[in-house]
Amino acid sequence: MKIWPEMIQGSDEWFQARAGRPTASNFDRIITPTGKDSSQWDGFAIDLIADCIRPDMVDFIGNRHTERGNELEPEARDKFADVMAMEVKQVGFITREDGIVGCSPDGLIYDAVTQELVAGLELKCPLAKNHAKYLVEGVLPKDYAPQVHGGMAVTGLDYWYFMSYCQGMKPFILRVERDGFTAKVSDALDRFLIYYSARRKQVMPMLLGREAA
């Protein structure tokens, strides 16, 4: 994997680095939480192709909940580090060895003794009702499975931490191990890249006005 530590998430450089690359926050457009191929492959491929042409127009469209999550993320990261007694390092962007598929974890965790990279971190700051549900159920929320397991698929790491944080309530922290679903994500990513490459050859000339006469 390739780590881009100096890049700041949310910066113009970060958005442009992600342009045309499938990234973990969108892996649910490749594989569903149940492990089936998503029906969104073609739409996602076309979106990525358009981003390749106009990387300056790549943007993340959020809402008031995602904005709230971004505001609370530093606080949540500090809380995780305090509760788990772990040092969490921020990172800009990570890609697989192929340089195409990537992820932007909310933190990387290194062994305190060896300084070896051992895990990634995904933080969520949901509404209180959703956070309460996560705490009661005690499992990785299914909607985040493609993203969390996708982080392991991209980095090759054996586990990933998931934390849901809501002020005034106990944090929900879960260590997610690499398993069969991780393998399914990796397989879906590899197959999607083949589809994406073929679709790009078909669609790119159309978008650039270079169709064959």
Secondary structure as a PSIPRED ss2 file (coil, helix, strand):
# PSIPRED VFORMAT (PSIPRED V4.0)

   1 M C   1.000  0.000  0.000
   2 K E   0.000  0.000  1.000
   3 I E   0.000  0.000  1.000
   4 W E   0.000  0.000  1.000
   5 P C   1.000  0.000  0.000
   6 E C   1.000  0.000  0.000
   7 M C   1.000  0.000  0.000
   8 I C   1.000  0.000  0.000
   9 Q C   1.000  0.000  0.000
  10 G C   1.000  0.000  0.000
  11 S C   1.000  0.000  0.000
  12 D H   0.000  1.000  0.000
  13 E H   0.000  1.000  0.000
  14 W H   0.000  1.000  0.000
  15 F H   0.000  1.000  0.000
  16 Q H   0.000  1.000  0.000
  17 A H   0.000  1.000  0.000
  18 R H   0.000  1.000  0.000
  19 A C   1.000  0.000  0.000
  20 G C   1.000  0.000  0.000
  21 R C   1.000  0.000  0.000
  22 P C   1.000  0.000  0.000
  23 T E   0.000  0.000  1.000
  24 A H   0.000  1.000  0.000
  25 S H   0.000  1.000  0.000
  26 N H   0.000  1.000  0.000
  27 F H   0.000  1.000  0.000
  28 D H   0.000  1.000  0.000
  29 R H   0.000  1.000  0.000
  30 I C   1.000  0.000  0.000
  31 I E   0.000  0.000  1.000
  32 T C   1.000  0.000  0.000
  33 P C   1.000  0.000  0.000
  34 T C   1.000  0.000  0.000
  35 G C   1.000  0.000  0.000
  36 K C   1.000  0.000  0.000
  37 D E   0.000  0.000  1.000
  38 S C   1.000  0.000  0.000
  39 S C   1.000  0.000  0.000
  40 Q C   1.000  0.000  0.000
  41 W H   0.000  1.000  0.000
  42 D H   0.000  1.000  0.000
  43 G H   0.000  1.000  0.000
  44 F H   0.000  1.000  0.000
  45 A H   0.000  1.000  0.000
  46 I H   0.000  1.000  0.000
  47 D H   0.000  1.000  0.000
  48 L H   0.000  1.000  0.000
  49 I H   0.000  1.000  0.000
  50 A H   0.000  1.000  0.000
  51 D H   0.000  1.000  0.000
  52 C H   0.000  1.000  0.000
  53 I H   0.000  1.000  0.000
  54 R C   1.000  0.000  0.000
  55 P H   0.000  1.000  0.000
  56 D H   0.000  1.000  0.000
  57 M H   0.000  1.000  0.000
  58 V C   1.000  0.000  0.000
  59 D C   1.000  0.000  0.000
  60 F C   1.000  0.000  0.000
  61 I C   1.000  0.000  0.000
  62 G C   1.000  0.000  0.000
  63 N C   1.000  0.000  0.000
  64 R H   0.000  1.000  0.000
  65 H H   0.000  1.000  0.000
  66 T H   0.000  1.000  0.000
  67 E H   0.000  1.000  0.000
  68 R H   0.000  1.000  0.000
  69 G H   0.000  1.000  0.000
  70 N H   0.000  1.000  0.000
  71 E H   0.000  1.000  0.000
  72 L H   0.000  1.000  0.000
  73 E H   0.000  1.000  0.000
  74 P H   0.000  1.000  0.000
  75 E H   0.000  1.000  0.000
  76 A H   0.000  1.000  0.000
  77 R H   0.000  1.000  0.000
  78 D H   0.000  1.000  0.000
  79 K H   0.000  1.000  0.000
  80 F H   0.000  1.000  0.000
  81 A H   0.000  1.000  0.000
  82 D H   0.000  1.000  0.000
  83 V H   0.000  1.000  0.000
  84 M H   0.000  1.000  0.000
  85 A C   1.000  0.000  0.000
  86 M C   1.000  0.000  0.000
  87 E C   1.000  0.000  0.000
  88 V E   0.000  0.000  1.000
  89 K E   0.000  0.000  1.000
  90 Q C   1.000  0.000  0.000
  91 V C   1.000  0.000  0.000
  92 G C   1.000  0.000  0.000
  93 F E   0.000  0.000  1.000
  94 I E   0.000  0.000  1.000
  95 T E   0.000  0.000  1.000
  96 R C   1.000  0.000  0.000
  97 E C   1.000  0.000  0.000
  98 D C   1.000  0.000  0.000
  99 G C   1.000  0.000  0.000
 100 I C   1.000  0.000  0.000
 101 V C   1.000  0.000  0.000
 102 G E   0.000  0.000  1.000
 103 C E   0.000  0.000  1.000
 104 S C   1.000  0.000  0.000
 105 P C   1.000  0.000  0.000
 106 D C   1.000  0.000  0.000
 107 G E   0.000  0.000  1.000
 108 L E   0.000  0.000  1.000
 109 I E   0.000  0.000  1.000
 110 Y E   0.000  0.000  1.000
 111 D C   1.000  0.000  0.000
 112 A C   1.000  0.000  0.000
 113 V C   1.000  0.000  0.000
 114 T C   1.000  0.000  0.000
 115 Q C   1.000  0.000  0.000
 116 E C   1.000  0.000  0.000
 117 L E   0.000  0.000  1.000
 118 V E   0.000  0.000  1.000
 119 A E   0.000  0.000  1.000
 120 G E   0.000  0.000  1.000
 121 L E   0.000  0.000  1.000
 122 E E   0.000  0.000  1.000
 123 L E   0.000  0.000  1.000
 124 K E   0.000  0.000  1.000
 125 C C   1.000  0.000  0.000
 126 P C   1.000  0.000  0.000
 127 L C   1.000  0.000  0.000
 128 A H   0.000  1.000  0.000
 129 K H   0.000  1.000  0.000
 130 N H   0.000  1.000  0.000
 131 H H   0.000  1.000  0.000
 132 A H   0.000  1.000  0.000
 133 K H   0.000  1.000  0.000
 134 Y H   0.000  1.000  0.000
 135 L H   0.000  1.000  0.000
 136 V H   0.000  1.000  0.000
 137 E H   0.000  1.000  0.000
 138 G C   1.000  0.000  0.000
 139 V C   1.000  0.000  0.000
 140 L C   1.000  0.000  0.000
 141 P C   1.000  0.000  0.000
 142 K H   0.000  1.000  0.000
 143 D H   0.000  1.000  0.000
 144 Y H   0.000  1.000  0.000
 145 A H   0.000  1.000  0.000
 146 P H   0.000  1.000  0.000
 147 Q H   0.000  1.000  0.000
 148 V H   0.000  1.000  0.000
 149 H H   0.000  1.000  0.000
 150 G H   0.000  1.000  0.000
 151 G H   0.000  1.000  0.000
 152 M H   0.000  1.000  0.000
 153 A H   0.000  1.000  0.000
 154 V H   0.000  1.000  0.000
 155 T H   0.000  1.000  0.000
 156 G C   1.000  0.000  0.000
 157 L C   1.000  0.000  0.000
 158 D C   1.000  0.000  0.000
 159 Y E   0.000  0.000  1.000
 160 W E   0.000  0.000  1.000
 161 Y E   0.000  0.000  1.000
 162 F E   0.000  0.000  1.000
 163 M E   0.000  0.000  1.000
 164 S E   0.000  0.000  1.000
 165 Y C   1.000  0.000  0.000
 166 C C   1.000  0.000  0.000
 167 Q C   1.000  0.000  0.000
 168 G C   1.000  0.000  0.000
 169 M C   1.000  0.000  0.000
 170 K C   1.000  0.000  0.000
 171 P C   1.000  0.000  0.000
 172 F E   0.000  0.000  1.000
 173 I E   0.000  0.000  1.000
 174 L E   0.000  0.000  1.000
 175 R E   0.000  0.000  1.000
 176 V E   0.000  0.000  1.000
 177 E E   0.000  0.000  1.000
 178 R C   1.000  0.000  0.000
 179 D C   1.000  0.000  0.000
 180 G H   0.000  1.000  0.000
 181 F H   0.000  1.000  0.000
 182 T H   0.000  1.000  0.000
 183 A H   0.000  1.000  0.000
 184 K H   0.000  1.000  0.000
 185 V H   0.000  1.000  0.000
 186 S H   0.000  1.000  0.000
 187 D H   0.000  1.000  0.000
 188 A H   0.000  1.000  0.000
 189 L H   0.000  1.000  0.000
 190 D H   0.000  1.000  0.000
 191 R H   0.000  1.000  0.000
 192 F H   0.000  1.000  0.000
 193 L H   0.000  1.000  0.000
 194 I H   0.000  1.000  0.000
 195 Y H   0.000  1.000  0.000
 196 Y H   0.000  1.000  0.000
 197 S H   0.000  1.000  0.000
 198 A H   0.000  1.000  0.000
 199 R H   0.000  1.000  0.000
 200 R H   0.000  1.000  0.000
 201 K H   0.000  1.000  0.000
 202 Q H   0.000  1.000  0.000
 203 V H   0.000  1.000  0.000
 204 M H   0.000  1.000  0.000
 205 P H   0.000  1.000  0.000
 206 M H   0.000  1.000  0.000
 207 L H   0.000  1.000  0.000
 208 L C   1.000  0.000  0.000
 209 G C   1.000  0.000  0.000
 210 R C   1.000  0.000  0.000
 211 E C   1.000  0.000  0.000
 212 A C   1.000  0.000  0.000
 213 A C   1.000  0.000  0.000
